[in-house]
Structure formats: C-alpha cells, structure tokens
Amino acid sequence: RLARALGLRMLLSLLYTLGVALAPLPLRRSRTALPRMCDQSSLSQPAQADAADAADALALHRRLKLRSAVEDEFGRALKEGLEVCAHSLRLYGPARVVTSFNGGKDAVAILHLMRAALAAHSEAAGGPRERLRVIFFEQRDEFPEVDAFVRDAVERYDLELCTYSDGFAAGLESCIAEHGSAAFVLGTREGDPNGSGQGAFEPSSTWMPPFMRVNPVLRWSYAHVWQLLRGFALPFCSLYEEGYTSLGKQSDTEPNPALRLPDGSYRPAWLLDDGALERAGRSAKGGKAGGGGGGGGESGGGGESGGGGESG
C-alpha cells in the first residue's frame, strides 16, 4: 500500500511537471527595436502591425488603400494624397521625382505616401522596385535629433539621399542639373504660411528654377498627419514627444506652450487640441514662413521644395 501511494505521488508530480513545461507561455507584444528618436508607443488601430510592417512599402500601400476606402474625412484625405503621389510618378517617372524630407512630421507623412505609391507603381510596371530619391537641405542650426532621425530613415528605408548645404535655390538647381529632376513632392498644407492658393500640382515661383511642386497633403489638417503617423506605426522624431509641434531651427523653435503642464513638462504633439496653435512654439526671429535658405520651416519644403518652409 505504501509503495502504491508513493507511486501515485510520483505520477502526480510527473504530470504536474509536464503540465508546467507544456503550458503555453504568455504572449508578448512584439516590439521592433527602434532608436530613441523614433516613437513606438500607443499605436492605434488599424496599425497593431509593427513598424517592421510599415518598412515594407508594398504592404504599407495595401493598408493605406484599405483605410482610404473608408468614407470619412481622413479616408478621403488619404485617398487624395495617394492619388497625387501616383499621378506624379505616372506623369514624370520615378527618376525625375524627388521627395522633400527634412525630418518633420509633414515630411514623414509624404515620405511614406511616396514610398507606398512608388512600390505600387513599380509592381504595376512589372519592373524592379526603385529607390525613392529624397532631398535634404543642411543647416548649421539644425536640431541634432532631426538630423539623426533623417539619417536613420535613409538607412532604414534604403532611400537615395541628396543633401545640399549651399542654400535653397542653389541646392534645387544642383539637384535638377544632376538628376534631371522635374517634380518635387512637398509637405505643404493649406494652413502653412505659403500654402494658401496652391493646388495639388503647382509650378514653381518665377524666381526659382522651373519645376513642378507636388502637394499630396495640401488639404490635410494637423490631426490628419498624426492619424497617419500613429495609426500606421510610422516612426517620427522624438522632439514631438517633448511638446514640439512645429520644427524649424533651434534658434526659433520651442515646445508648444499650449501643451505645457503645471509641473513644467509638456504633453506630446499629437495631444494638441487646437490645430490652429500648431506654430505657437515658433518665434518670429527665425521666420515662420521659412523663406529661402534651406530649412527654416516645417513641411519638408514649405517654401518651394524641401527646406524653405517647415520641417513638419
């Protein structure tokens, strides 16, 4: 009887051990290792997919198309943005289209719209997927976080980067001469200082080299930009986590006072309730309009193409 009891106890112990070993482990949320300058928190629906999925431009295009089919304000804005990008590639060809990318939120939005549109364009043409060419105007008073974010994005998405530090107009002329560029995709929105009166396709000003300005997010609101970035797990510069809502140069940009908390810290940019206060952290000495020189503002080209307006 004792042997039988001991045998039963050993059997129960063995079954318990096997049960623990074979029990399913608790699921862990996958987290792509992103550098400090990229936000990865609080991803909303439709994008519980990782940032790794967003790195696949064709997969991103499919998800964007699905969301653009939803009949709401953001769906319509997204549909128009994708169509404008697709038309630019159809009209000028990928080799002659340059996307302005200076690291701001609006520039991030057009970067991913163009990445997605280019992947779909290449697939439809039956050829190899082409690299997206982007232009970046260097400036001495740049935020190091912005510069690091741009370099990281270039490597992450295998972008062809064209950098210029000799001024805005001269940089454009060099890019056109070197690459035969005919169209520059910009992050200009109607609320930007130079955005009023523009269309989705707008010829450059007479004082600039001749090219076509392509404005896929012209009719987007501040909230639309954040719906895209956060809803599709698209990395963005860490300064937006610290209360900055509009990025220019270090000398003319501060966190938005509308986001300041009683303890002196700031809420993140996407929690700004009133989009009309987007540039409340920008001072006049740097020029909110971002006139010519290479990066005074935000759109990844609010001026003409890639650095004269706002970084985003």
Secondary structure as UniProt FT lines:
FT   HELIX           2..22
FT   TURN            36..37
FT   TURN            45..46
FT   HELIX           51..54
FT   HELIX           57..68
FT   HELIX           73..92
FT   HELIX           94..96
FT   STRAND          97..100
FT   HELIX           105..125
FT   STRAND          133..137
FT   TURN            140..141
FT   HELIX           144..156
FT   TURN            157..158
FT   STRAND          160..164
FT   HELIX           168..179
FT   STRAND          183..185
FT   TURN            190..191
FT   TURN            193..197
FT   STRAND          201..203
FT   TURN            206..207
FT   STRAND          212..214
FT   TURN            216..219
FT   HELIX           222..231
FT   TURN            232..233
FT   HELIX           238..242
FT   HELIX           250..252
FT   HELIX           257..259
FT   TURN            262..263
FT   HELIX           269..271
FT   HELIX           275..277
FT   TURN            278..281
FT   HELIX           284..286
FT   TURN            288..289
//
